[in-house]
Amino acid sequence: MDRLFEYIDGEVDLPTVEKIRVHLDECAPCLREYDLDTAVKTLVARAGRSSAPDGLRERILQKITDLRVSLD
């Protein structure tokens, strides 16, 4: 899941794509995370920006990490 944004952006090699696809097919929590991340990416794109503001990715990843830790 650490490479999810790279996967969504098409920045991973084919073997990694296949591994992630298999994992998403088998893991409902990760599939929900993927769906959330793609929705966020879509919303940012609709806002008319060609890229997210500096630091947004890091803030989102930190929030996701915080949520994962709080759920454990």
N, CA, C and O atoms as a DFTB+ gen file, in Angstrom:
288 C
 N C O
     1  1       0.816      -1.204       0.000
     2  2       0.000       0.000       0.000
     3  2       0.861       1.270       0.000
     4  3       0.375       2.359      -0.306
     5  1       2.125       1.116       0.342
     6  2       3.000       2.281       0.341
     7  2       3.191       2.856      -1.061
     8  3       3.570       4.018      -1.209
     9  1       2.934       2.055      -2.077
    10  2       3.136       2.504      -3.456
    11  2       1.818       2.763      -4.179
    12  3       1.780       2.833      -5.407
    13  1       0.743       2.905      -3.414
    14  2      -0.578       3.059      -4.013
    15  2      -0.673       4.278      -4.920
    16  3      -1.213       4.189      -6.022
    17  1      -0.155       5.413      -4.469
    18  2      -0.222       6.611      -5.309
    19  2       0.572       6.421      -6.594
    20  3       0.154       6.872      -7.661
    21  1       1.699       5.765      -6.492
    22  2       2.482       5.486      -7.701
    23  2       1.692       4.576      -8.644
    24  3       1.723       4.760      -9.861
    25  1       0.993       3.606      -8.085
    26  2       0.154       2.705      -8.887
    27  2      -0.958       3.490      -9.572
    28  3      -1.185       3.332     -10.772
    29  1      -1.642       4.325      -8.823
    30  2      -2.744       5.115      -9.373
    31  2      -2.244       6.028     -10.492
    32  3      -2.929       6.228     -11.496
    33  1      -1.056       6.571     -10.310
    34  2      -0.493       7.485     -11.302
    35  2       0.216       6.774     -12.450
    36  3       0.755       7.429     -13.342
    37  1       0.223       5.439     -12.438
    38  2       0.868       4.680     -13.500
    39  2       2.378       4.770     -13.474
    40  3       3.024       4.729     -14.521
    41  1       2.944       4.893     -12.287
    42  2       4.385       5.077     -12.149
    43  2       5.110       3.832     -11.633
    44  3       6.231       3.938     -11.134
    45  1       4.493       2.666     -11.745
    46  2       5.144       1.434     -11.299
    47  2       5.308       0.490     -12.484
    48  3       4.583       0.578     -13.475
    49  1       6.275      -0.413     -12.361
    50  2       6.527      -1.354     -13.445
    51  2       5.438      -2.434     -13.485
    52  3       4.668      -2.596     -12.539
    53  1       5.395      -3.162     -14.600
    54  2       4.344      -4.149     -14.820
    55  2       4.276      -5.223     -13.732
    56  3       3.175      -5.551     -13.289
    57  1       5.399      -5.782     -13.282
    58  2       5.296      -6.785     -12.210
    59  2       4.665      -6.226     -10.932
    60  3       3.908      -6.919     -10.252
    61  1       4.978      -4.980     -10.615
    62  2       4.391      -4.347      -9.429
    63  2       2.905      -4.097      -9.641
    64  3       2.109      -4.282      -8.721
    65  1       2.524      -3.679     -10.840
    66  2       1.104      -3.484     -11.167
    67  2       0.334      -4.774     -10.908
    68  3      -0.727      -4.758     -10.286
    69  1       0.870      -5.875     -11.385
    70  2       0.193      -7.162     -11.211
    71  2       0.077      -7.545      -9.745
    72  3      -0.969      -8.031      -9.314
    73  1       1.138      -7.332      -8.972
    74  2       1.104      -7.645      -7.538
    75  2       0.044      -6.808      -6.827
    76  3      -0.703      -7.315      -5.991
    77  1      -0.010      -5.539      -7.165
    78  2      -0.984      -4.654      -6.516
    79  2      -2.401      -5.041      -6.920
    80  3      -3.293      -5.066      -6.072
    81  1      -2.626      -5.344      -8.194
    82  2      -3.964      -5.759      -8.643
    83  2      -4.433      -7.004      -7.909
    84  3      -5.577      -7.074      -7.460
    85  1      -3.547      -7.989      -7.789
    86  2      -3.899      -9.220      -7.078
    87  2      -4.228      -8.902      -5.627
    88  3      -5.207      -9.408      -5.079
    89  1      -3.407      -8.066      -5.012
    90  2      -3.659      -7.701      -3.615
    91  2      -5.000      -6.995      -3.459
    92  3      -5.763      -7.309      -2.545
    93  1      -5.292      -6.050      -4.337
    94  2      -6.560      -5.315      -4.253
    95  2      -7.753      -6.246      -4.456
    96  3      -8.800      -6.053      -3.837
    97  1      -7.605      -7.247      -5.313
    98  2      -8.676      -8.221      -5.524
    99  2      -8.957      -9.052      -4.284
   100  3     -10.074      -9.531      -4.088
   101  1      -7.941      -9.221      -3.449
   102  2      -8.057     -10.108      -2.291
   103  2      -8.231      -9.378      -0.959
   104  3      -8.533     -10.014       0.051
   105  1      -8.050      -8.079      -0.937
   106  2      -8.019      -7.338       0.339
   107  2      -9.021      -6.173       0.310
   108  3      -8.752      -5.125      -0.277
   109  1     -10.157      -6.372       0.942
   110  2     -11.207      -5.342       0.943
   111  2     -10.754      -4.025       1.579
   112  3     -11.076      -2.969       1.033
   113  1     -10.021      -4.025       2.708
   114  2      -9.582      -2.742       3.280
   115  2      -8.686      -1.950       2.321
   116  3      -8.811      -0.731       2.213
   117  1      -7.793      -2.643       1.634
   118  2      -6.910      -1.949       0.693
   119  2      -7.689      -1.468      -0.531
   120  3      -7.393      -0.405      -1.076
   121  1      -8.671      -2.238      -0.959
   122  2      -9.501      -1.814      -2.078
   123  2     -10.274      -0.546      -1.716
   124  3     -10.414       0.354      -2.544
   125  1     -10.775      -0.474      -0.485
   126  2     -11.457       0.756      -0.033
   127  2     -10.487       1.933      -0.045
   128  3     -10.854       3.035      -0.454
   129  1      -9.261       1.709       0.396
   130  2      -8.242       2.761       0.389
   131  2      -7.953       3.210      -1.043
   132  3      -7.833       4.405      -1.311
   133  1      -7.846       2.264      -1.943
   134  2      -7.634       2.573      -3.361
   135  2      -8.792       3.419      -3.899
   136  3      -8.577       4.420      -4.583
   137  1     -10.010       3.005      -3.584
   138  2     -11.179       3.762      -4.041
   139  2     -11.161       5.184      -3.494
   140  3     -11.469       6.131      -4.218
   141  1     -10.805       5.338      -2.233
   142  2     -10.727       6.664      -1.619
   143  2      -9.659       7.507      -2.295
   144  3      -9.891       8.671      -2.623
   145  1      -8.492       6.920      -2.501
   146  2      -7.394       7.662      -3.122
   147  2      -7.713       8.078      -4.555
   148  3      -7.368       9.185      -4.967
   149  1      -8.365       7.208      -5.316
   150  2      -8.726       7.573      -6.684
   151  2      -9.800       8.655      -6.685
   152  3      -9.811       9.517      -7.564
   153  1     -10.699       8.617      -5.710
   154  2     -11.726       9.665      -5.607
   155  2     -11.080      11.015      -5.297
   156  3     -11.457      12.031      -5.882
   157  1     -10.120      11.031      -4.390
   158  2      -9.414      12.273      -4.062
   159  2      -8.691      12.803      -5.295
   160  3      -8.739      14.000      -5.578
   161  1      -8.033      11.932      -6.014
   162  2      -7.316      12.341      -7.226
   163  2      -8.287      12.929      -8.252
   164  3      -7.980      13.932      -8.897
   165  1      -9.436      12.316      -8.399
   166  2     -10.454      12.806      -9.333
   167  2     -10.950      14.186      -8.920
   168  3     -11.106      15.073      -9.759
   169  1     -11.195      14.363      -7.628
   170  2     -11.673      15.664      -7.137
   171  2     -10.633      16.757      -7.351
   172  3     -10.971      17.881      -7.722
   173  1      -9.381      16.427      -7.120
   174  2      -8.317      17.410      -7.350
   175  2      -8.258      17.773      -8.833
   176  3      -8.093      18.942      -9.183
   177  1      -8.393      16.782      -9.693
   178  2      -8.364      17.040     -11.135
   179  2      -9.542      17.908     -11.562
   180  3      -9.395      18.790     -12.408
   181  1     -10.702      17.657     -10.980
   182  2     -11.889      18.455     -11.325
   183  2     -11.754      19.899     -10.889
   184  3     -12.393      20.789     -11.450
   185  1     -10.929      20.126      -9.898
   186  2     -10.740      21.489      -9.400
   187  2      -9.956      22.342     -10.402
   188  3      -9.753      23.538     -10.195
   189  1      -9.518      21.697     -11.496
   190  2      -8.845      22.453     -12.542
   191  2      -7.362      22.632     -12.330
   192  3      -6.720      23.401     -13.046
   193  1      -6.817      21.945     -11.373
   194  2      -5.385      22.043     -11.112
   195  2      -4.680      20.925     -11.858
   196  3      -5.188      19.807     -11.938
   197  1      -3.532      21.220     -12.393
   198  2      -2.762      20.181     -13.068
   199  2      -2.015      19.308     -12.064
   200  3      -1.621      18.186     -12.383
   201  1      -1.823      19.820     -10.859
   202  2      -1.178      19.036      -9.812
   203  2      -1.675      19.523      -8.454
   204  3      -2.194      20.630      -8.317
   205  1      -1.500      18.671      -7.472
   206  2      -1.906      19.022      -6.113
   207  2      -0.914      20.036      -5.542
   208  3       0.236      20.098      -5.975
   209  1      -1.362      20.823      -4.574
   210  2      -0.445      21.784      -3.940
   211  2       0.729      21.070      -3.276
   212  3       0.616      19.913      -2.873
   213  1       1.847      21.765      -3.168
   214  2       3.020      21.202      -2.506
   215  2       2.647      20.713      -1.110
   216  3       1.953      21.398      -0.358
   217  1       3.113      19.541      -0.788
   218  2       2.897      19.007       0.552
   219  2       1.592      18.271       0.753
   220  3       1.415      17.611       1.777
   221  1       0.665      18.363      -0.200
   222  2      -0.637      17.714      -0.012
   223  2      -0.484      16.208       0.099
   224  3      -1.083      15.588       0.979
   225  1       0.302      15.618      -0.771
   226  2       0.483      14.172      -0.734
   227  2       1.029      13.735       0.629
   228  3       0.554      12.762       1.215
   229  1       2.028      14.462       1.121
   230  2       2.620      14.113       2.409
   231  2       1.593      14.234       3.543
   232  3       1.550      13.392       4.439
   233  1       0.776      15.279       3.497
   234  2      -0.256      15.449       4.539
   235  2      -1.292      14.334       4.470
   236  3      -1.735      13.825       5.500
   237  1      -1.675      13.960       3.262
   238  2      -2.651      12.875       3.103
   239  2      -2.064      11.560       3.589
   240  3      -2.724      10.817       4.316
   241  1      -0.835      11.266       3.197
   242  2      -0.191      10.031       3.646
   243  2      -0.045       9.998       5.161
   244  3      -0.230       8.949       5.779
   245  1       0.285      11.135       5.765
   246  2       0.406      11.183       7.225
   247  2      -0.946      10.937       7.885
   248  3      -1.030      10.232       8.890
   249  1      -1.998      11.514       7.322
   250  2      -3.345      11.309       7.871
   251  2      -3.747       9.834       7.763
   252  3      -4.318       9.274       8.699
   253  1      -3.452       9.217       6.634
   254  2      -3.756       7.800       6.444
   255  2      -2.985       6.968       7.468
   256  3      -3.541       6.056       8.080
   257  1      -1.707       7.285       7.650
   258  2      -0.894       6.571       8.641
   259  2      -1.462       6.749      10.043
   260  3      -1.549       5.789      10.810
   261  1      -1.847       7.972      10.375
   262  2      -2.448       8.221      11.686
   263  2      -3.727       7.408      11.880
   264  3      -3.958       6.850      12.952
   265  1      -4.550       7.347      10.842
   266  2      -5.802       6.584      10.939
   267  2      -5.529       5.096      11.089
   268  3      -6.197       4.414      11.867
   269  1      -4.554       4.591      10.350
   270  2      -4.206       3.168      10.464
   271  2      -3.732       2.839      11.870
   272  3      -4.116       1.813      12.430
   273  1      -2.906       3.696      12.441
   274  2      -2.375       3.476      13.788
   275  2      -3.503       3.512      14.799
   276  3      -3.528       2.704      15.728
   277  1      -4.438       4.440      14.634
   278  2      -5.544       4.546      15.585
   279  2      -6.500       3.366      15.493
   280  3      -7.175       3.042      16.470
   281  1      -6.568       2.705      14.314
   282  2      -7.439       1.549      14.140
   283  2      -6.813       0.267      14.676
   284  3      -7.514      -0.697      14.981
   285  1      -5.484       0.265      14.787
   286  2      -4.788      -0.947      15.281
   287  2      -4.951      -1.069      16.742
   288  3      -4.443      -2.015      17.343
